[in-house]
Amino acid sequence: MAQTMVTREDIERGLAGLGIDGGVEVHSSLSAFGRVEGGADAVVDVLLSSFPLVMVPAFTWGTLAAAPDGVRIERNGRKPGGRRRHYQHEWTPIAFHKDMPAAKSMGVIAETLRRRPGALRSTHPTHSFAAVGADAEEVLATAGPDRPLAPIEALVERGGWILMLGTRLTSCTALHASEHLAGRNFFIRYSVDESGNLFRIRAPGCSRGFENFDAVLDTIKREVQIGDARVRAYPGSEFFRLSVEAIKRDPRITVCSPECVSCADMLAGGPVERGTAGDNDR
Ligand SMILES: [Zn+2]
C-alpha cells in the first residue's frame, strides 16, 4: 500500500483546525503522519509559524549515574541492584551539556527543533526541554535538579496547550507533571557534573499506563487527523485540573501493570532514604 503523502499545507490546515490559542508542549512522531513532504523540518516550520511558543522534550539518558556508595534509597522505582549495576559497569555517565543530542525516542521532530538556531534548552541532566518562541527563556529557567518538569507547568500557566502529534498518552510527559501536582514525589537519581562529581536529581517514573487518562481527558480533547496521524490537543490548565483530580480519586490510574516496580513504588509514595553516607548534593 502506498504511504499517505502529507504536505506542509495539510499540517497547517490540521493544526489550525485545533483552534489552539497559546504555546504548545509537543510530543511527536514523524512516521505516524505517513510520508511528510519536507520531513521534520517542514513540521517544525509549521509548528513555529502556528504557535507563539513551541517546547519539546529533549531527554538524555547517558547522563545517568549510579548512586554513591553507602546511599541506600528504597521505593525508588527499581529492583534493588538491578539497573544500578548496569549503570556502573556498562557505561561511564557523561555530564549534561546543552548541545548534546536528545535520545532517539524523543523523535526526529523534537530533535530538529532542538537544533534550530535560537532554540533554548533547560538544564536538567535527564529531562531537559528545548523551546523556541515567546518567553522560552523564562519558561525553561523554571527547571532545577529537583524540578525537571517545571517548564511544562510554566508553559501551562501562560495559557499553553499539550499537543500530541501522532503519539499516544504513554509518551505524554505532562502527565508526570500532573503526578507532581497531585503531591507525588519523583524518584531520586544521580548525574555527574563536568568534573565528574555526582549530584542528585529527581526524575519521574513509568508512563506505560498513561493511556488510562484518555477517557478522563476526553471532554477537553480537540482532535484532528493529519495524514495517518491522530493529533490530539488539550488546553493545559484543564488538562492539569482533570488529570490531578483523577489521580487523587484513583491513584492506580497511572499504573501500567501489577508487576511494574516503578509504578508500585510511585503509588506507595516514592523514594525513602536509608543510608546517607557519601551523599554528594550540589
Ligand atoms: Zn509501570
Residues whose N, C-alpha, C, O or C-beta is under 5 A from the ligand:
A	BS01	ZN	C206 R208 C256 S257 C260 S262 C263
